[in-house]
Amino acid sequence: MRLSIACVQFRFFTDSILWNHEWMDLQILRWFQDVAEGATVTETAQRAHLTQSALSRALARLEHEVGTPLFTRVGRTLALTPAGRVFKATLDRTLDQYDLGLRAVAELVDPERGVVPVAFLHTLGTWLVPPLISGFRETHPAVRFELRQHGEEPILRNLLDGVVDLVLTSGDPGHPRVRWQRLLVEPLRLAVPANHRLGRRKRVRLAEVADEPFILLRAGYGLRTLTEELCARAGFSPRVAFEGEEVETLRSLIAAGLGVALLPPPHAVLSTTVKPAHHLAVTDVPAARDIGLAWLADRQLPGASQAFHDHVLRHGPELAPATYGRWTSNV
């Protein structure tokens, strides 16, 4: 290719699309992204307040600068060529870093009006995340949040890729670039159907359900790994009947009588026509997980994210229910 992304120089034009052999309008690259991600030329042109022919000429000029076709026509739509896919992958990273730079500078100038991108486990969205944000906004009312819910592996990828600044997750990720601070220790309970043989008990040895069908999160979730480890400590391997991606879905399957699972205590009342699952304390293995805050050790947090980081470390442990173990932060 005659032009690599690293050599693209950006220049802003507010009144028209201007080109020469060295300078390329940043907005053209964003239009390319839009079309490459599935938008039609017509849709992109309308959003950009351009004629369709003007946008088509701009994309053609981009292909000329790159030195090879980036799109091929498939029916009435455009699809990326192999070169287009390579170009877009590098462009995405470049523009992401550019946007991060703009946001970091803006927040450095005015940390009270920044954006805090945060990722967290689904289960924490029902009880821990809302009061943390609500408490923070009492003193930082203009700060906005970008929230993402995932399992542990996607959360870590989001953090390492710079998509989010902070993550609330279970367990220390153990990555050399990541710092992690424990906030609290969350107990895990054995969830069984209400009419189960253990349905009237308060405590149970995990080994007592060695022959029961288990309902687990899919592989890659920390709770799945922890469940398998605890079952191994109890002397058995769980017989998997169902797999899912959200804890509350698993809880509903248990309530329907389809199996048992190790789950964090419920924090919300499920809307269901059957009796909710019964939760028992586990006595023969340490059924609990650490919940903490993680951030990148090699990156200075923007002002608003740093302020929320400090708020979480200071007030997160205070939000733990009485049955949870608390961790005292040094912040």
N, C-alpha and C positions, 0 to 999 in steps of 0.2 A: 504494500500500500504506500502511496506517496505521502499520505498524511496520517500520522499516528495521533491518538487522542492526547498523548502527552505533549504534542506540539501544537495543539489547538489553542489559539489565543482568543480570549473572549472580549467582546466589546459591546456596549449597550447602545441601542438605538431606540428612541421613543417615537419617532415620527415615520420611519420607513425601514424597509429591509435593505441594508447597504452591504455590498460585498467588494472585496478585492482579493488578490491572490494570497494575502497573509491573514486577514482578519475574518472571523466568522461570528455571526450574531449568536449569542448564547441561547436566545429564544428558539432559533431554528433547531438546535439540538434537542430542546424540550419537545418541540413538535414531532421530531423524529421519534423520540421515546413514546409519545402518545400514540402515533400510528403503529409503531412496532409492538405496542401492548394491546392492540386490537381495535383501536378506534379507526373509523373510516376517515379518508381525507376530507370528506364533506363535514363530518362532525368536528374534526380538529380545526378546520378552516372557520367554522361558525364560532367556535369558542375563542379563536384568535382574532375574530373580526376581520378575516381575509376572504378574498375570493378563492374558490377551489383551485383555479388555474394559478394564482399567485403562490399558493402553498405547494402545488405540484412542481412549479419551477424552482422553489426554494429547496425541495427535497432532491430534485434532479441536480441542482448545483452542489448540494452536499455530496451526492454520489460522485460527481465529477472531481470534487476536492479529494475524496477518499481514493478514487481511482478504480472503483469497481462497483457494480450494481449492489445495492443494499436490500432492495425489494424485488420480488417477482409477483406477477399478478396471478391470483388463483380465483377464477370466476370473477366476481365483482369486488373482491377484497385483495389487499396486499399482504404478502407473507414475506418474512425475512429470508434472505439467502444465507448460505453458510457464512459468508463474509459479514452480512448484516448482523448475524447473531454474535459473532466475535466483537464487532464494533460496538454493539449495544451493551454487551457485558462490561467492557472497559468503560464505556460512557457512563453507565449507571454508577459505577464506583467513583468516577471522577466527579459527577454532579452531586452525588451524595456527600463527598468530602467538601465540595464547594458550599453546599447548603449548610453543612455542619459549621463551616467557617463563618458564614453569615450569621447563623444563630448564636454562635459563641461570642462573636463581637457584639451583637445586639444585646445579649444578656449581660455581657461584661459592662456595657454602658448603663444598662438599666435592669438589674437583676430582679426588680419587683414586678416586671412586666414580661418575664420570660416564659418559656414553655418547658415543662418537665416531662420528658418521655420515660415512662415506667412500665415494666413488664412484671407480671406476677402470676402465681399459680391460680387456677380456677377457684379452688377452695378458699383462698384468701380474699377473694372478691366479695364474699358474702358477709364478712365480719371485720376483717383487719384493715383492708384498704380504704373503705369509705370513711371511717372515723379518722384515719391518719390524714386523708386529704381535707376533710372538713375542718379538723383542728388547725391544719397548716394555713388554710385560706382565711381563718379568722384574723391572722396577722399579715397575710400576703394575698389580699383579695383579687389582685389583678393577674396573678400567675395562672396560667392555663396548664392543663395536663393532657398528654397523649397516653392512653392506656392500652395495654396489650395483655391478653390472657393466653398462656401456653403451658405446656409441660416443661420439665427441667431442661431438656436438651434444646428446644427452640428458644427458651429464655436465654440460655448461655450464648447461643449463636447471635441473638439480637444484641446482647451486650458486647460481645467481641467484635461484631460488625459495626458498632456505633449507632445502631438503630435506636437503642434506648440508653439512658445514662445510668439507671438504677434498676435493680431487680429484687423482688421479694420472692424468695425461693426456699426450698427445704435442703438443708445440708450444705456444707462448704463445697463449692464446685471443684476445688482442688486444682485450679488452673493457675499457672505462674503469672498470668497477667491480671488475675482477679483477686481483689481483696473482699473479705466476707466477715460480717459481724453478726454473731448470734443475738437474736432478740428474745426468743422464748423457746420452750420445749413443749411441743404439742403431743399429747397422748394419742395413741391409736386404740380403738375399741374393736372388739369382734362384733360385727353387725350380723344378726340372724333374723329370719322371719319371725313375726310376732307369735305365730303358732308353733315355733320350733321347740324341740325337746328342752332347749336351754332358755326358752323364752321367759321363764320366771326367775332366773338366777341373775345375780349382780356381778359375779366373777366367774372366770373360766380359765382353765389351762388350755393353751393353744393346741396342745397335743390331743385334746379331747375331740377336736374336729378334723383329725387327720384324714378321715374317710369321707368327709363332706365335699360336695362340689364347691369350688371357689369361683368367685366373680372378680376379675382383676382388671386393672388398667392395662393398656397395650404395652408391649416392650418399649423401653426408652423413657418411661415415666419413673421418677424416683420412688414413688410409692409401690410400684410393681417390684422393683429391685429389692426394696426394704421388706416387702411381704415375703418374697422368696427366701431372703436371708433369715428372717424370723422363723419361718416354717422349718428351714433347715436346722436351726438351733433347737427347735422343738422335736426334731427327729423325723421329719417327713417332707416330701415334696408335694405342693398343692396340686390337686387335680382340677385343671382349669375347665370350667363349663362355659363361661362367657368372658369376653374381653370388651372393654369400652374405652372411651376417651375422657369422660367426665365423672367425677366422684358421685354427683347427685344422681346420675343415670344408674350407676352401680347400686346406689342405695335404693332406688325404686325397683330394680330387678330383685334385690334381696327381699324387699317388702312383698313382692309378688310370689315369693317362695322358691326362687330359682337357684339359690345358693347362699354362701356366706362370704364375708370379706373382712379384712382389717382396714378400717377407715378412721379418719379424724372424726371427732364428735360433731353431730349436726348443729348448725347455727341458724338454720331456717326451717320453718315448717313446710313440708312438701304438700302440694295439692294432689291428693290421691284418694281413690275410692277404697283402698285397702288399708289395713292398719300399718302404721310406719314400722320400719325395722327396729328391732330391740338391740341395744348396745351394751356389751359387757366388758368390764375391765379384765385385762389379760394378766395372769399372775406368774407364769413360768418363764417368760422371756421379756426383755426390756422393750415393750411395744410403745415406742415414742419416736418422734423425729424433731430435729432442730429446724426452726424457722428463723431466717436471717435476711440481712440486706447485703447485696453485693454490688460492687462498682469496679471500674478499671483502675488498677494501681498506676498505670503509666499515662493517665490522662487527667488533666485538671478539669474538674467539673465546672460547667458554667454556673453563674451566680445563683440562679433560681434552683437549679438541681442541687447545688451544694447546700442551700438553705433547707431544702426538703430532706436531704440526706441527714443533716444534723437533727432535724425535727423527728425523723423516724427513729434514729438511734436513742434520742432522749425520751420519746413518748411511746414508742412501739411496745416496750415491755409492760407499760402501764395498762395496755388494752387486753392483756392476757386474762382469760377467765380464771376464776379461783382454782379450778382443777388443773390449770396449766402450770408448768415450771417457768419461772421468770429469770431473765438475765439482766443484770444491772450494767448499763453502758457507762463508759468513762466520759462520754461527751457531756 
